[in-house]
Amino acid sequence: MTQPTCSTCRFRQPDTRPGYEIAGECRRYPPQIAVWTVTGHDNPSQPGFEQHWPWMAGDQSCGEYQARKETDPMTLNRFDIAIGIIAAIIAIISLAIPLGQFIANQRVEHRP
């Protein structure tokens, strides 16, 4: 029996850069912290830190595999998320304009 691979796992976020399509990030757990040192860094005696998700090839596999479903939020790409944000902004603006007009039309009584 063959083990399922990362290419069909729900936690894999594919890399969309040209030439990197076979790879992707595993989003099963939060990003991991990596320590690195750079020669010529401002202070080479101090290590640098960065965090990232593990970068996996699509033909790899692990014990955390879960099949991807079309309705799974993990399968949304950045374009889908951007469209959702734009739609939410338009909805907020469309509600704010009538509210602003209502407030502007209210009479304020000034008492001396």
C-alpha positions as CSV (number, residue, x, y, z in Angstrom):
1,M,0.0,0.0,0.0
2,T,1.3,3.4,-0.9
3,Q,1.3,6.2,1.6
4,P,-0.5,9.5,0.5
5,T,1.8,12.3,-0.3
6,C,2.0,16.0,0.6
7,S,0.7,17.0,-2.9
8,T,-2.9,15.9,-1.9
9,C,-2.7,16.9,1.8
10,R,-5.0,19.6,3.2
11,F,-2.2,21.2,5.2
12,R,0.0,21.9,2.1
13,Q,0.1,25.5,0.8
14,P,1.5,25.2,-2.7
15,D,4.4,27.4,-3.7
16,T,3.1,29.4,-6.7
17,R,6.5,30.8,-7.8
18,P,7.6,29.6,-11.3
19,G,9.8,26.6,-11.0
20,Y,8.7,25.8,-7.5
21,E,5.3,24.3,-8.1
22,I,6.4,20.8,-6.9
23,A,7.0,22.3,-3.4
24,G,5.0,24.0,-0.7
25,E,4.7,24.9,2.9
26,C,3.3,22.5,5.5
27,R,0.8,24.4,7.6
28,R,-0.1,21.6,10.0
29,Y,1.6,23.4,12.9
30,P,2.6,27.0,13.6
31,P,5.8,28.3,11.9
32,Q,9.0,27.0,13.5
33,I,11.8,29.3,14.7
34,A,15.1,28.9,12.9
35,V,18.5,30.2,14.1
36,W,21.0,31.4,11.5
37,T,24.3,33.4,11.5
38,V,25.5,35.5,8.6
39,T,29.1,36.4,7.8
40,G,29.4,40.1,7.5
41,H,26.3,40.7,9.6
42,D,26.4,43.9,11.7
43,N,27.0,41.8,14.8
44,P,28.2,38.3,13.7
45,S,28.5,37.1,17.4
46,Q,24.7,37.4,17.7
47,P,22.6,34.8,15.9
48,G,19.7,35.8,13.8
49,F,16.2,34.3,14.1
50,E,13.4,33.8,11.6
51,Q,10.2,31.7,11.6
52,H,8.8,29.7,8.8
53,W,6.7,26.7,8.0
54,P,8.5,23.6,6.8
55,W,9.0,23.6,3.1
56,M,8.0,20.2,1.6
57,A,8.2,18.6,-1.8
58,G,4.8,17.3,-3.1
59,D,6.1,13.7,-3.3
60,Q,7.0,13.6,0.4
61,S,4.8,12.3,3.2
62,C,4.4,12.2,6.9
63,G,2.2,10.8,9.6
64,E,0.0,13.9,9.8
65,Y,-1.6,13.5,6.4
66,Q,-5.3,14.5,5.9
67,A,-7.0,14.4,2.6
68,R,-7.9,17.8,1.0
69,K,-11.6,18.7,0.6
70,E,-12.9,21.3,-1.8
71,T,-14.7,23.1,1.0
72,D,-11.7,23.1,3.3
73,P,-10.6,26.7,4.2
74,M,-6.9,25.5,3.9
75,T,-7.4,25.1,0.2
76,L,-8.3,28.8,-0.3
77,N,-5.5,30.6,-2.2
78,R,-4.5,34.2,-1.7
79,F,-6.8,35.3,-4.6
80,D,-9.8,33.8,-2.9
81,I,-8.9,35.6,0.4
82,A,-8.4,38.9,-1.3
83,I,-11.8,38.7,-3.0
84,G,-13.4,38.0,0.4
85,I,-11.7,41.0,2.0
86,I,-12.7,43.3,-0.9
87,A,-16.3,42.1,-0.6
88,A,-16.3,42.7,3.1
89,I,-15.0,46.3,2.6
90,I,-17.6,47.0,0.0
91,A,-20.3,45.8,2.4
92,I,-19.0,48.0,5.2
93,I,-18.9,51.1,3.0
94,S,-22.4,50.4,1.6
95,L,-23.7,50.4,5.2
96,A,-21.6,53.4,6.3
97,I,-22.8,55.8,3.6
98,P,-26.6,55.7,4.5
99,L,-25.6,56.0,8.2
100,G,-23.5,59.1,7.4
101,Q,-26.4,60.6,5.5
102,F,-28.8,59.9,8.3
103,I,-26.5,61.5,10.8
104,A,-26.0,64.6,8.6
105,N,-29.7,65.0,8.2
106,Q,-30.4,65.1,11.9
107,R,-31.1,68.5,13.3
108,V,-29.1,69.5,16.3
109,E,-30.9,71.8,18.7
110,H,-28.6,74.4,20.3
111,R,-29.5,75.8,23.7
112,P,-28.0,79.1,24.8
